[in-house]
Amino acid sequence: MSTGGVQELSIIKVIWFIAAGVLIFFLIFLFVKRQIMRFTFKPSYTAIGHNAPKKLQMEIQRRLERVSYIKGEPKLLTGKIEEIARTTENHYYYRMKAVDAFSQFDEVLKSENVNTRGRHPSQTVRNYLLTLYPQYLQTAPADLIHHFADAYEHARHGPKVFGKQQYNKYMEMLEELILNLKVGLQENKQCEDSVQFNAISLLDTEVTFNPYSKSSKTKTSIPYNHMVSSERMQTGFRNQSKYRTRASSTEQEGLLESNQSSQRSSIAELDASMEGSGDQKLLTLGDEEKS
């Protein structure tokens, strides 16, 4: 009985082993067949703008690459949040209020300089203010910029308490920065106006007369490239700019017409003087022959 039982157990194990092998083979077969069918019916990859003009493909690629730079900073403090924040004690009300208040700086800059886009969300406030420092914030102390940037980072990311006292100090620095920004914008505008008034082109005309030839020759040179340089010295900053301007076509035409009329009058006077001298020579020759 013992030997018969062992043989039956061994046969059962072999049967289970064969069944497991068949099942595994069947599963592998199904998996391979499914993958083959997926790759067979899978459509080929076609890029966006395939068979389009090259200019259109470049524009599509440029816009796709620009997607990663599209970011926005919505207003944090809404009316509903402000009502809730005033009723209960919290630590985020003045933080959100301080972050939203920085938009006043960009609004002042955009009101005077329409071409500017303001601070990009990926750009830090410190880097943004330092880029504006040479052009618009010359009168602002460098320490003010760094202290304000530290206060902004504290309000937005700092773990320490940012309450009413810190908010009032932050707003004082922001108002001082806006005041210096307005002064810098006004100085740049005055500098541009003075350059526009002083940048006047010169017109030089040179007339050459050849008494031995039948016709006179004139040469007119118009040096319209007139260089106007303006230097401006301030504390810790020097900005030297050069502007190249030229007069309008109407002014040049008027000057050319006036010079041409003066040339004609001078030519007529020269011809008259030459004819008079010729007549005098003929008279003297006639008198000599008579004598």
C-alpha positions in Angstrom: 0.0 0.0 0.0 2.8 2.3 0.8 4.5 1.9 -2.6 1.2 2.3 -4.4 0.3 5.5 -2.5 3.7 7.0 -3.4 3.2 6.2 -7.0 -0.2 7.8 -7.0 1.2 11.0 -5.4 4.0 11.2 -7.9 1.5 10.8 -10.8 -0.7 13.6 -9.4 2.3 15.9 -9.0 3.3 15.2 -12.6 -0.3 16.0 -13.8 -0.4 19.2 -11.8 3.0 20.2 -13.2 1.9 19.5 -16.8 -1.3 21.5 -16.2 0.6 24.5 -14.8 3.0 24.4 -17.7 0.1 24.3 -20.3 -1.6 27.2 -18.5 1.6 29.3 -18.4 2.2 28.6 -22.1 -1.4 29.5 -22.9 -1.1 32.8 -21.1 2.2 33.7 -22.7 0.7 32.9 -26.1 -2.3 35.2 -25.5 0.0 38.0 -24.3 2.3 37.7 -27.3 -0.7 37.6 -29.7 -2.2 40.7 -28.1 1.0 42.6 -28.4 1.4 41.6 -32.1 -2.2 42.8 -32.8 -1.6 46.1 -31.0 1.5 46.9 -33.0 -0.2 45.7 -36.2 -3.2 48.0 -35.9 -1.4 50.8 -34.2 -1.4 53.9 -36.5 1.9 55.4 -37.5 3.2 58.4 -35.5 2.7 61.7 -37.4 4.0 64.9 -36.0 1.8 68.0 -35.7 2.0 70.0 -38.9 3.1 67.0 -41.0 3.3 67.9 -44.7 2.7 71.6 -43.8 4.9 74.4 -45.1 8.2 74.9 -43.3 7.3 78.3 -41.9 4.1 76.9 -40.4 6.0 73.9 -38.8 8.5 76.3 -37.2 5.6 78.4 -35.8 3.9 75.3 -34.4 7.1 74.2 -32.8 7.7 77.7 -31.3 4.3 77.8 -29.7 4.7 74.3 -28.3 8.0 75.2 -26.7 6.4 78.3 -25.3 3.8 76.3 -23.4 6.2 75.6 -20.5 6.8 79.3 -20.0 3.1 80.1 -19.7 2.4 80.8 -16.1 0.1 83.1 -14.1 -0.3 84.5 -10.6 -4.0 85.0 -9.8 -5.1 87.4 -7.2 -5.0 85.6 -3.8 -7.3 87.8 -1.6 -10.9 87.7 -2.9 -13.9 89.3 -1.2 -15.1 86.0 0.3 -11.7 85.1 1.7 -11.3 88.6 3.1 -14.6 88.3 5.0 -13.6 84.9 6.4 -10.1 86.2 7.4 -11.5 89.2 9.3 -13.9 87.1 11.4 -11.4 84.5 12.6 -7.7 84.6 13.6 -5.4 83.4 10.9 -1.8 83.8 9.7 -2.4 84.1 6.0 -4.5 87.3 5.6 -1.6 89.8 5.7 0.6 87.4 3.7 -1.9 87.3 0.8 -2.5 91.0 1.1 1.2 91.8 0.8 1.7 89.5 -2.2 -1.3 91.1 -4.0 0.0 94.6 -3.2 3.1 94.2 -5.4 0.9 94.4 -8.5 0.8 98.2 -7.8 4.4 98.5 -8.8 3.8 96.8 -12.1 0.7 99.0 -12.8 2.7 102.2 -12.3 5.4 100.9 -14.7 2.9 99.8 -17.3 1.0 103.1 -17.2 4.2 105.0 -18.2 5.9 102.4 -20.4 3.3 100.5 -22.5 5.8 98.1 -24.0 6.8 96.5 -20.7 5.2 93.3 -19.6 5.9 93.4 -16.0 7.4 90.6 -13.9 7.1 87.1 -15.2 5.8 84.6 -12.6 9.0 82.5 -13.1 11.2 85.6 -12.2 12.0 86.4 -8.6 11.1 89.9 -7.2 14.8 90.5 -6.4 16.0 89.7 -9.9 13.1 91.8 -11.4 13.9 94.9 -9.3 17.7 94.6 -10.0 17.0 94.5 -13.8 15.0 97.7 -13.5 17.5 99.4 -11.2 19.9 100.8 -13.9 17.0 102.4 -15.9 14.2 103.4 -13.6 15.3 102.9 -10.0 18.6 104.9 -10.0 17.5 107.1 -7.1 16.5 104.1 -4.9 19.1 102.8 -2.5 20.3 99.3 -3.1 19.6 98.3 0.5 15.9 99.2 0.0 15.6 96.8 -2.9 17.2 93.9 -1.0 15.2 94.6 2.2 11.9 94.7 0.2 12.8 91.5 -1.6 13.5 89.8 1.7 10.1 91.0 3.1 8.3 89.7 0.0 10.0 86.3 0.3 9.1 86.3 4.0 5.4 87.1 3.3 5.2 84.4 0.6 7.4 81.5 1.8 8.8 82.4 5.2 7.8 80.2 8.2 8.1 83.1 10.7 5.0 85.2 11.7 4.0 87.8 9.2 1.4 90.0 11.0 0.2 93.6 10.8 3.4 95.1 11.9 5.5 93.3 9.2 2.8 94.2 6.7 2.9 97.9 7.5 6.7 97.9 7.2 6.4 96.1 3.9 3.9 98.6 2.5 6.2 101.5 3.5 9.1 100.1 1.5 6.7 99.4 -1.4 5.5 103.0 -1.4 9.1 104.3 -1.4 9.9 102.0 -4.3 6.9 103.3 -6.3 8.0 106.9 -5.6 11.5 106.3 -6.9 10.0 104.5 -9.9 7.9 107.6 -10.8 11.0 109.8 -10.4 13.0 107.5 -12.7 10.2 107.4 -15.3 9.9 111.2 -15.3 13.7 111.6 -15.7 13.8 109.2 -18.7 10.9 111.0 -20.3 12.6 114.4 -19.9 15.9 113.0 -21.3 14.1 111.6 -24.4 12.3 114.9 -25.0 15.5 116.9 -24.8 17.2 114.5 -27.2 14.4 114.8 -29.7 14.6 118.6 -29.6 18.4 118.7 -29.9 18.7 116.1 -32.6 18.6 118.3 -35.7 20.4 117.3 -38.9 22.7 119.7 -40.7 22.6 120.5 -44.4 25.8 121.5 -46.2 25.9 122.7 -49.8 29.0 123.2 -51.7 28.9 125.1 -55.1 31.8 124.9 -57.5 32.1 127.3 -60.4 34.4 126.7 -63.3 34.9 130.0 -65.3 36.7 128.3 -68.2 33.8 125.9 -68.9 30.5 126.8 -70.6 28.4 125.3 -67.8 28.8 125.6 -64.0 28.9 122.5 -61.7 27.3 122.3 -58.4 27.8 119.7 -55.6 25.4 119.3 -52.7 26.2 117.2 -49.7 23.6 116.4 -47.0 25.2 114.9 -43.9 21.9 113.8 -42.3 23.7 111.5 -39.9 24.0 113.9 -37.0 25.3 112.4 -33.8 23.8 113.7 -30.5 25.2 112.4 -27.3 23.8 113.0 -23.9 25.6 112.1 -20.7 23.8 111.8 -17.4 25.7 111.3 -14.1 24.0 110.3 -10.9 25.0 108.6 -7.6 26.5 105.3 -8.3 25.3 105.2 -11.9 26.3 106.6 -15.3 24.3 106.2 -18.4 25.7 107.4 -21.7 23.5 107.1 -24.8 24.0 108.1 -28.4 21.2 108.9 -30.8 21.4 109.2 -34.5 18.7 111.2 -36.2 17.9 112.7 -39.5 15.7 115.5 -40.5 12.4 114.9 -42.3 12.1 114.8 -46.0 10.0 118.0 -46.1 12.7 120.0 -44.2 15.4 118.7 -46.5 13.3 119.5 -49.6 12.8 123.1 -48.4 16.5 123.5 -47.7 17.4 122.1 -51.1 15.0 124.4 -52.9 16.3 127.5 -51.0 19.9 126.5 -51.8 19.1 125.9 -55.5 17.5 129.3 -55.8 20.6 130.9 -54.1 22.8 128.9 -56.5 20.8 130.2 -59.5 21.1 133.8 -58.4 24.8 133.5 -57.8 25.3 131.9 -61.2 23.3 134.7 -62.9 25.4 137.3 -61.0 28.6 135.5 -62.1 27.5 135.4 -65.7 26.6 139.0 -65.6 30.0 140.0 -64.2 31.8 137.8 -66.8 29.8 139.4 -69.6 30.5 142.9 -68.2 34.2 142.2 -68.0 34.1 140.8 -71.6 32.4 143.9 -72.9 35.0 146.1 -71.2 37.8 144.1 -72.8 36.2 144.5 -76.3 35.9 148.3 -75.7 39.5 148.6 -74.7 40.6 146.6 -77.7 38.5 148.9 -80.0 40.0 152.0 -78.5 43.5 150.6 -79.0 42.8 149.8 -82.7 41.5 153.3 -83.3 44.5 154.9 -81.7 
